[in-house]
Amino acid sequence: MRAVRSTSPGVSVVDVDVPDGPGELVAVRSASICSSDFKYIAHGSTSIIGHELAGVTEDGRAVAIEAIFGCGECDLCREGRYNLCPTTGREQLGFGVDGGMSEWFRVPSRALVELPAGVDPANACLVEPLAVSWHGCVLAGVGEGMRVAVVGGGAVGLMAVAAARGLGAGEVSLEARYPHQIERGERLGATAPSGRYDVVMEAAGTASSLHRATQLVERGGAMGVLGVFDPGTEWPYWSWLMKEVRTFPAVGYGRHEHGRDVDDAARLLAANPDLVDTLITHRFPIEDAPEAFRVAADKATGAVRVVVEPSPA
């Protein structure tokens, strides 16, 4: 089968064996490119890339894939907090172990996400990153009637807008750097920032976005942190302290008393089909994966989520 391997400073399409062993075999219909993929490439990964995946099982079920497996045995995994399992940091799909930007991918049955009616696996690669934003918004306490601001207009920020609205926020604002991000935020119902907010979701991963999020949050409010920061990033400690900002760093997603974040994300996608056209800006067949990564890396292209289609229907 064909697969996309990290070959720093880019990717290459290679021929590899179809994976065998335990788990279910999925024909991968869509695999979207995440900023984390570029970090893995930059750090010299030689794994098959890809963790935002969806496809069809051998028996015909349309599924997305929960990309955090955990060991399945430790206390954290049993509690549903497999995002905090010690194995998660060293066994990230695409870095440490092979990911699924390939024609076929084998996964544990517990990692399958049955898609609601109307969600095409060609679009369901969005479920995994949506679950990240949903999990962060839930941790930060987004709820009915709240004023919520999102700082950062990339895909995770735009998905945080959708998640906050799905959780019942009364007003959701977006601060973004690029005009195409602002326009797409407006499609999702976001307004321009004004005043102070009950919850601010940081989704850019820069020192300036941390400072801006701290400016926007109300005294005693909450900040959810979805961005991934370089070591040594300056934290706006004094402003943060004097507002007594409750801060919730979020990593991945997990299971809660009512189900899994990925299932919530799949339902959010089903209820908001406009998310597909808003977030997916480019599609490429697997043989054009190097070009897909070039487009995804170039902000001038207007890319939000770029999708590679390894096994089109």
N, C-alpha and C positions, 0 to 999 in steps of 0.2 A: 504494500500500500504506500501511498505518498504521504509524507508528513513534513512539517515545517520545523527545522532544527535551528536553534540559536547557534550562530557561528560568528561571534563578535568580530567586527562591529555591526553585523546585520543578521539576516536569516537566509537559509538556503532550503530549497525543496529537495528532499531526499527520499530514496526508496528504503523502506524498513519492513520487517515482518509484521504481520497482523498480530497484536498482542494476544497471548494465551494466558491460561491460569484461571483463578477464581474470579467471580464477579460476572457482570452482564456486559455483553458486547453491544456497543451503540454505534450506528452509522451517523457520523457527525455532520449535521446539516448546516450549522453556523458556529463560528468561533470568532469572537470579537477581540480586538486588540486593546489592551489596557496599558496605562502608563507603567504599571509594574513590570510588564514584559520588557520594556526598554531598560528598566533597572537591572533585570536579570541578564539581558544581553550585555550591558555595560560592565557587569561584574564577572563576565567570562563564562556564563553558563553554556554548556554544550548539550543541554536537554532539548527534547521536543518542547516547543513553547505552547502556551495556551491554557487558560483556565476558565474562560467565559464561554460555555459550551452548551449546545443543545442538539438533539437528534432524534433518531428512531431506533428502538430496540429491535432485536432479531424477530420478536413476535409482534412487531408493528405498533408499539406504544410510543406516543410522542412525549418526549421528556426533555427537561433541562437537567443539568448536572450540578449538584452541590459540590463545590471544588475543595472544601475543607473536610477531609475524611476523619482525622483524629485516629487514635489507636483503637477506639471503640471499647476499651476495657478499663481505663483509669477512672477515678472518681469524677474528674471534670467531664469526661465524655459521657458517663452515665447520667450526669446532671444536665446534659444538653449544652455544656460549655466547651464543646470540642474545638472551638476557635482558640481556646487557651491551653489545649493539650500540648505537652512538651514536644510531641512529634510534629506539630503544625509548623513551627518555625523552620525546621530542617527538611521538611518534606512538602514544600510548596510546589504545586504543579508548574512545571516549566523551570524550576530551579531546585535542584536536588533530586527530583524525580521527573520522569517524562510527563508533559502535559498532553492536551488532546487536540491540538491543531493538526489533525490527521484524518484520514478517511474513516478509520475505525478507532474506538477508544473503549477500553475495558474498565469498568468501575464497580465498586461494591454496590449491591442492591440498595443499601440504605442511603446511598448518595443520589438516587434517582428522584426526580421531581416530576410527578405526573402533571402534564399541562392541562389547564382548564380548556373547555370547549372554546374554539375560536382563536386560540393562540397557536400560530404556526411555528414549528421548530426552526424555520428559517429566520425567525425573529427572536426566538426565545433565549438566545445567548444573552439577552438583556436581563434575564431573571437573576443571574448571579451578581452583577454589579448593583442591580436594584436592591437586592437583599442587603448589601453592604450599607447603602444609604438608609434603608428602612431600619436596620439594626441600630445605626447611629442615632437616628431621630427618636427611636423608642428609648434608648439609653438616656438621652438628654431630656426626656420627659415631654416631648411634643404632644399636645392634646387639643381637645375641643376649644375653639375660640381663641387660641393663642396667636400673638403676633410673633412670626418667625422670620428671620433673615438668613440667607445663605450667602456666604462669601466664597466666590470661586465658581466660574461658569463652565467648567469642563463637564464631562459626562457625569461624574459622581455628584457634582454640585447641582446639575439639572435634575438628576434623579432624586436628590434630597428635596428639591422643590416639589416634585411629584409625591414623594413619600410624606412630606409634611402636610400636603393637601389631603392625601389619603388618610392621614391620622386625624383630620378634622380641624387643622389650623384655620383661624379666621382670616388671616392675611399672611401671605408669604411674599417676601421681597428677595430680589437677587442683585448682588453686586458682582459684576463680571468685567473682565478686561477688554474683551473683543466684541464688536457690534453683532456678529453672528450669534454669539452666546446670549447676549441680551435679547435679541429677537426670538431665539428659541425659548428662552425663559418666559417671555411674554406669551408665547403660544401655550405654555403650561400654566398660565395664570399668574405669573410673578409680576410684582410691581417694582418700581425704583425704591431704594431705601429712603426712609424718612423717619426720624425720631429714634426711639430706643425700643428694644425687642425683648420679649419674655425668654426666647431661646434664639441663639445664633449658632448656625452650623458652619464651621470652618471646613472648606473643601478644596483648598488650593495648595496647602503644604509649604507656604513661604512665611518668612518673618513678617512681611508687610501684611499678609492676610490675617495672621494672628493679632497684630496690632489693630487692624480694622475691625475684626470680630470683637475684640475687647472694647473698642469704642462704641460699637452698636448695641451691645448687650445692656439691658437694664440693670441697675443696682440690685444685687441679690438674684439676678437671673442665672441662666444656665448656658453653657457653651458645649456643643458637641464637636469633637475634633475628628474629622474624617481624613484630613491631609496626612501625608507621610513626610517627615521632616529630616533634613540632613543633620548629622550630629553637630551640636554646638549652635543650633539655631537660637537666636535671641528671643527670650520669652518676655512679654510686656508685664513683668512681675508686679511693679508698683500699681499700675492702673488696674490690673486683675485683682490684686489684693484689696485695694481700697473699695472695690465694688463687691467684694466677696463673691466672685463669680464661681458657681459650681461647675466644674469642668469634667467632661466625660470623654476620654479618648476611646475610640471604637476601633476594633480590629475584626474584620470578617463578619460572621453571623453565627447563629446557633439555634437552639431549640428552647422554647418557652412553654409555659403551662398549657397554652392553647394550640401548640404546633411548632412549626419551624419558620424562621424568617424567610427562607427561600419559598415556602408555600405562600406566605403572605405576599411576597414579591410577585409570584406568578399570578395571584388573584388581582394584584394592582395592575399588572400589565393587561390582563383580560378586561378589566373595567375601564382602562384608558388606552384604547387602541391607537390614539393619536401619538402616544409615546414612540411608536415605531418610526414614523416619518420624522418626528422631531429629533430623535437621537441617532438613528442610523443614517449616516450621510453618504457612505460609500460601500460598495460590495465588490469583491474580487473572487475569481476562481482560485483554487489552491495553487495552480501553477504561476499565478501572478502575485504570490505572497510577498516577495521582496518589494514590489511596487506598492502593495497595500501598506507595508510598514513605512515606506517613504512618505506616503500621503498622510498617514496617521501622525508622523513626527513633525509635519510641516503645518504650523498654525495658519499659514496663508491659504491653505486649501479649504479652510472652513470645516475641517473634519471634527466630528464629535465622537461617534463610534464608527470605526471601520470594521467591516465584517469580511472574513474569509469563509468561503463555502467549500469545504473539502469534499462532501458527498451530496451534491444537489439532488433533489428529488427527481 
